[in-house]
Each structure stands twice: as structure tokens, then as C-alpha cells.
Amino acid sequence: MGEETGRHLVIWEYESLTAFEEYKKRRANYEGPYEEYKANGPYYKGVFDHSRMKMEFWNDVDRDMWIE
């Protein structure tokens, strides 16, 4: 165990950038099965400081070394 930094990490994994964009398009207005997510999602509960969030894309570099 290390010292608490106050930072938190959330990771979502998609097959490709296209798959990520398709997901964002499907849930764009949070309709249907995504409606409950908006009601309970941490994005809308004051958990995240949106101005400090960033997105990073990892490519399949040395995938054989990844822990599955």
C-alpha cells in the first residue's frame, strides 16, 4: 500500500476508436437502457472535476505482454 494521492482512475476498454465513437453515439441522449446510467453515473453526481479530465488512447503495442 502506498500513500493516498486523492486521484482516481477509471478505465473503459473498446475494441477500437470506431467502437468508442459508436458507443458514444448510441448513448448520446441517454435514452432507453442508458437512462438509468445518467441517473446514477458518477459524471453527474459531482464526483469528477470535468475541467481536469482527459482521455488517453492506448494502442496494441506489446499486447503479448499485457495481463489479460
C-alpha positions as a Markdown table, in Angstrom:
| # | Residue | x | y | z |
|---|---|---|---|---|
| 1 | Met | 0.0 | 0.0 | 0.0 |
| 2 | Gly | 1.2 | 3.5 | -0.8 |
| 3 | Glu | 0.1 | 6.9 | 0.3 |
| 4 | Glu | -3.3 | 8.2 | -0.8 |
| 5 | Thr | -3.0 | 10.8 | -3.6 |
| 6 | Gly | -6.6 | 11.7 | -4.0 |
| 7 | Arg | -6.5 | 10.7 | -7.6 |
| 8 | His | -8.8 | 8.2 | -9.1 |
| 9 | Leu | -8.6 | 6.3 | -12.4 |
| 10 | Val | -11.5 | 5.0 | -14.5 |
| 11 | Ile | -10.7 | 2.8 | -17.5 |
| 12 | Trp | -13.1 | 1.8 | -20.3 |
| 13 | Glu | -11.9 | -0.6 | -22.9 |
| 14 | Tyr | -13.2 | -0.6 | -26.5 |
| 15 | Glu | -12.2 | -2.8 | -29.5 |
| 16 | Ser | -11.3 | 0.4 | -31.5 |
| 17 | Leu | -11.7 | 4.1 | -31.7 |
| 18 | Thr | -14.6 | 3.5 | -34.0 |
| 19 | Ala | -16.3 | 1.2 | -31.4 |
| 20 | Phe | -15.8 | 4.0 | -28.8 |
| 21 | Glu | -17.4 | 6.6 | -31.1 |
| 22 | Glu | -20.3 | 4.2 | -31.9 |
| 23 | Tyr | -21.0 | 3.7 | -28.2 |
| 24 | Lys | -20.9 | 7.5 | -27.5 |
| 25 | Lys | -23.4 | 8.0 | -30.4 |
| 26 | Arg | -25.7 | 5.2 | -29.0 |
| 27 | Arg | -25.9 | 6.7 | -25.6 |
| 28 | Ala | -25.8 | 10.4 | -26.8 |
| 29 | Asn | -29.2 | 11.4 | -25.2 |
| 30 | Tyr | -29.2 | 8.7 | -22.5 |
| 31 | Glu | -32.3 | 7.1 | -23.8 |
| 32 | Gly | -33.5 | 3.5 | -23.3 |
| 33 | Pro | -31.0 | 1.4 | -21.4 |
| 34 | Tyr | -28.7 | 4.3 | -20.9 |
| 35 | Glu | -31.3 | 6.4 | -19.0 |
| 36 | Glu | -30.6 | 4.7 | -15.7 |
| 37 | Tyr | -26.9 | 5.2 | -16.2 |
| 38 | Lys | -27.3 | 9.0 | -16.4 |
| 39 | Ala | -29.3 | 9.0 | -13.2 |
| 40 | Asn | -26.6 | 7.1 | -11.3 |
| 41 | Gly | -23.4 | 7.8 | -13.2 |
| 42 | Pro | -20.5 | 9.4 | -11.4 |
| 43 | Tyr | -20.2 | 12.1 | -14.2 |
| 44 | Tyr | -23.4 | 13.6 | -12.9 |
| 45 | Lys | -23.1 | 13.2 | -9.2 |
| 46 | Gly | -20.3 | 15.7 | -8.6 |
| 47 | Val | -17.6 | 13.0 | -8.3 |
| 48 | Phe | -15.4 | 14.2 | -11.2 |
| 49 | Asp | -14.0 | 17.6 | -11.9 |
| 50 | His | -14.7 | 17.7 | -15.7 |
| 51 | Ser | -12.3 | 20.5 | -16.3 |
| 52 | Arg | -9.4 | 18.2 | -15.2 |
| 53 | Met | -10.4 | 15.1 | -17.1 |
| 54 | Lys | -8.5 | 13.9 | -20.1 |
| 55 | Met | -8.7 | 11.0 | -22.5 |
| 56 | Glu | -5.8 | 8.8 | -23.5 |
| 57 | Phe | -5.8 | 6.2 | -26.2 |
| 58 | Trp | -3.6 | 3.1 | -25.8 |
| 59 | Asn | -2.7 | 1.2 | -28.9 |
| 60 | Asp | -1.9 | -2.5 | -29.2 |
| 61 | Val | 1.8 | -2.1 | -28.5 |
| 62 | Asp | 3.4 | -5.2 | -27.0 |
| 63 | Arg | -0.1 | -6.7 | -26.5 |
| 64 | Asp | 1.5 | -10.1 | -25.8 |
| 65 | Met | 2.9 | -8.6 | -22.6 |
| 66 | Trp | -0.4 | -7.4 | -21.3 |
| 67 | Ile | -2.1 | -9.0 | -18.4 |
| 68 | Glu | -5.4 | -10.4 | -19.6 |
